[in-house]
Amino acid sequence: MGLRREARERAVQFLFQYDLNPGEEKDLAVNLNQFWHTHRLSESGYEKGNATWGGEIELSDTTTRDASIRVFAEDLIRGVLEKKKELDLKLQKYLRNWDL
């Protein structure tokens, strides 16, 4: 999968999560760090609920590819959040029986 495609996919995943959890803390930096940490855990094969017996979960080092994906995705995420009202207004006229 290409870098930009993967970054766009991660951006959509994050934005969906961020929008779906309105009661959660809305500090963007905290949420982004948690999102990327969780993503790295899942890519390392860690399954929630697996016993670690108090040991640390070893994650591989962040690769240049991972860093590039994160930078591009976060630019997209910040852009969407900054222009959310404008985007919602543009989308609203095409929606039928759907609220934003």
C-alpha positions in Angstrom: 0.0 0.0 0.0 1.3 3.5 -0.9 2.4 5.9 1.9 -0.2 8.6 1.0 -3.0 6.0 0.7 -2.1 4.5 4.1 -1.9 8.0 5.6 -5.3 8.9 4.3 -6.7 5.7 5.7 -5.2 6.5 9.1 -6.6 10.0 9.0 -10.1 8.8 8.3 -9.8 6.2 11.1 -8.7 8.9 13.5 -11.3 11.4 12.5 -14.0 8.8 12.8 -12.8 7.8 16.3 -12.4 11.5 17.3 -15.9 12.4 16.2 -17.5 9.2 17.6 -16.2 9.8 21.2 -17.6 13.3 22.1 -17.3 12.8 25.8 -13.6 11.8 25.6 -10.9 14.3 26.2 -10.6 16.6 23.1 -6.9 17.4 23.5 -5.7 16.7 19.9 -2.1 16.0 20.8 -3.1 13.5 23.5 -5.6 11.8 21.2 -3.1 11.6 18.3 -0.4 10.1 20.5 -2.9 7.5 21.9 -4.1 6.7 18.3 -0.6 6.1 17.0 0.5 4.1 20.1 -2.6 1.8 19.7 -1.9 1.4 16.0 1.7 0.4 16.7 0.5 -2.1 19.3 -1.8 -3.7 16.8 0.9 -3.8 14.1 3.3 -5.5 16.5 0.8 -8.3 16.9 -0.2 -7.4 20.5 -3.8 -8.4 21.2 -5.6 -6.6 24.0 -6.2 -9.1 26.8 -3.0 -11.1 26.2 -1.2 -11.5 29.5 2.1 -9.7 29.7 2.6 -10.6 33.4 3.7 -7.0 34.2 6.3 -7.0 31.5 6.8 -4.2 29.0 5.4 -4.7 25.6 8.3 -4.4 23.1 7.5 -2.3 20.1 9.8 -2.1 17.1 11.4 1.2 16.4 9.5 3.7 14.4 10.5 3.4 10.8 11.0 6.3 8.3 7.9 4.9 6.5 5.8 5.1 9.8 7.1 8.6 10.5 6.2 9.8 6.9 2.7 8.3 7.2 2.2 10.0 10.6 3.3 13.4 9.3 1.1 13.3 6.2 -1.9 11.9 8.2 -1.6 14.5 10.9 -1.5 17.3 8.3 -4.8 15.9 6.9 -6.3 15.5 10.3 -5.5 19.1 11.4 -6.7 20.5 8.1 -10.1 18.7 8.4 -10.5 19.8 12.0 -9.6 23.4 11.2 -12.1 23.5 8.4 -14.8 21.3 9.9 -17.6 23.9 9.8 -16.9 24.8 6.2 -16.7 21.1 5.2 -20.0 20.3 7.0 -21.8 23.2 5.3 -20.6 22.0 1.9 -21.7 18.4 2.7 -25.0 19.4 4.2 -26.6 20.3 0.9 -26.0 16.8 -0.5 -27.4 14.9 2.5 -30.8 13.4 2.6 -32.3 12.1 5.9 -28.9 12.5 7.5 -27.6 14.9 10.2 -24.0 15.9 10.7 
